[in-house]
């Protein structure tokens, strides 16, 4: 099979339009090739038994290691910091095709944690998993006018297969509403067949002009739910239910305080009647659309003739929804919580919640320390926690501390000879740097240790959500005029103000400030409002921000 563009038949793989799609910025990365530290440069004694001057020396050494990692400070260059963290935390790498990425095991493990939670929720709300083909006849895309108009610039098209030109060109799945409707039309005949509610975990291809790992790539992973209903009320209820599932997931699992709301008409999904969204503020204060739920109305069912016989014997078009979250959420987690040391993962989404680092200096201390470390691992694992014992002897404890901090592991347990003698461990929190986040003398007694660790993980989860909420709220400005909106955007903040202006006015804001309406939040202030642009009465406030 050969994938190409009708306009450019000499190319092997391209987009339908001639938009250029640069690869991720080709910066040189230090792929976590830290120098091995000798025993002479780092004390392998347990921190619990180290004098203050040794602790100071360790802190200085850790600072030097961070510099050697070449992680750009967030405050200096947020985009460079983001790419450095992805490389050094071993989340992803560049694919051989421009704008694609290879998701490495640790990055994919975060995606798996997202899948595991959402898969349960989808089934609890009555949806079944299935799979639709990746290749879609081009004629399907053309059936819904606004859909083809919205997606045409991003399509990858197959024109040759098996060495021959295809009778009809095929689209590599950008989204599945069209092929879903083709199948729904064959499966739905009566009101007894409704509601039909399915979900698929799949990859999609969109020929993006500007790419960024996890946030926007030519190919990405996602889930896409598709449902058909007998009434518009059922479809609206479904669309709102799923955005609520996403909102709860963002808050409770990832510690990201998203703002849920309705998209403006300009920002509504191509082919939808209404689009609902969850908007997240990243560490650089840009907005990230982290998940969407669309009420499709009857747009696709009319285009494809998806009908059913109602209880009165009348033929009716079904009412539909679609909704999705993608690997973009991995990028959201990185940018919402990470710091200059690397990732900072919420415990509920972390592939590893606790890393155990055994520390010994003399060979005759090794067996006792490793035995104690293994016992601690067994205790915590048996209680359902995700634990990693780093018992390798190729790296020093200091290297391991920094490595697992870079990967965002919420808790670190240190065990040295003196800890073994006292039957205790040292526990360090990833979200509280330095000595402030380290607690000594925590008993190894199983019930005590298990309770302590679970309590600390809960604290970290809430702490990250609280920190992100404070950051978000401190950078949202209430505005009442267009001048105030422009000033807020120029200061790299989100602007929240009453809006009832036209689509043309909305496009003017985008052209003049670079900001778009992220959503009309579900939570609205009470009282009368005056549109910030026109001075006319407004029923809602909108949030404007620059975005990814």
HELIX and SHEET records of a PDB file:
HELIX    1   1 UNK A   47  UNK A   49  5                                   3    
HELIX    2   2 UNK A   52  UNK A   69  1                                  18    
HELIX    3   3 UNK A   78  UNK A   88  1                                  11    
HELIX    4   4 UNK A  105  UNK A  124  1                                  20    
HELIX    5   5 UNK A  138  UNK A  143  1                                   6    
HELIX    6   6 UNK A  145  UNK A  151  1                                   7    
HELIX    7   7 UNK A  152  UNK A  154  5                                   3    
HELIX    8   8 UNK A  177  UNK A  187  1                                  11    
HELIX    9   9 UNK A  191  UNK A  193  5                                   3    
HELIX   10  10 UNK A  232  UNK A  254  1                                  23    
HELIX   11  11 UNK A  299  UNK A  304  1                                   6    
HELIX   12  12 UNK A  328  UNK A  337  1                                  10    
HELIX   13  13 UNK A  363  UNK A  382  1                                  20    
HELIX   14  14 UNK A  397  UNK A  406  1                                  10    
HELIX   15  15 UNK A  417  UNK A  422  1                                   6    
HELIX   16  16 UNK A  434  UNK A  437  5                                   4    
HELIX   17  17 UNK A  446  UNK A  474  1                                  29    
HELIX   18  18 UNK A  482  UNK A  490  1                                   9    
HELIX   19  19 UNK A  503  UNK A  513  1                                  11    
SHEET    1   A 4 UNK A   2  UNK A   3  0                                        
SHEET    2   A 4 UNK A 157  UNK A 161 -1                                        
SHEET    3   A 4 UNK A 164  UNK A 172 -1                                        
SHEET    4   A 4 UNK A 135  UNK A 137 -1                                        
SHEET    1   B 2 UNK A  92  UNK A  94  0                                        
SHEET    2   B 2 UNK A 101  UNK A 103 -1                                        
SHEET    1   C11 UNK A 128  UNK A 129  0                                        
SHEET    2   C11 UNK A 196  UNK A 205  1                                        
SHEET    3   C11 UNK A 219  UNK A 229 -1                                        
SHEET    4   C11 UNK A 319  UNK A 326 -1                                        
SHEET    5   C11 UNK A 287  UNK A 297 -1                                        
SHEET    6   C11 UNK A 274  UNK A 281 -1                                        
SHEET    7   C11 UNK A 259  UNK A 262 -1                                        
SHEET    8   C11 UNK A 516  UNK A 521 -1                                        
SHEET    9   C11 UNK A 541  UNK A 545 -1                                        
SHEET   10   C11 UNK A 494  UNK A 498 -1                                        
SHEET   11   C11 UNK A 476  UNK A 478  1                                        
SHEET    1   D 2 UNK A 307  UNK A 309  0                                        
SHEET    2   D 2 UNK A 315  UNK A 317 -1                                        
SHEET    1   E 5 UNK A 387  UNK A 390  0                                        
SHEET    2   E 5 UNK A 354  UNK A 358  1                                        
SHEET    3   E 5 UNK A 411  UNK A 415  1                                        
SHEET    4   E 5 UNK A 424  UNK A 429 -1                                        
SHEET    5   E 5 UNK A 438  UNK A 443 -1                                        
SHEET    1   F 2 UNK A 529  UNK A 530  0                                        
SHEET    2   F 2 UNK A 537  UNK A 538 -1                                        
END                                                                             
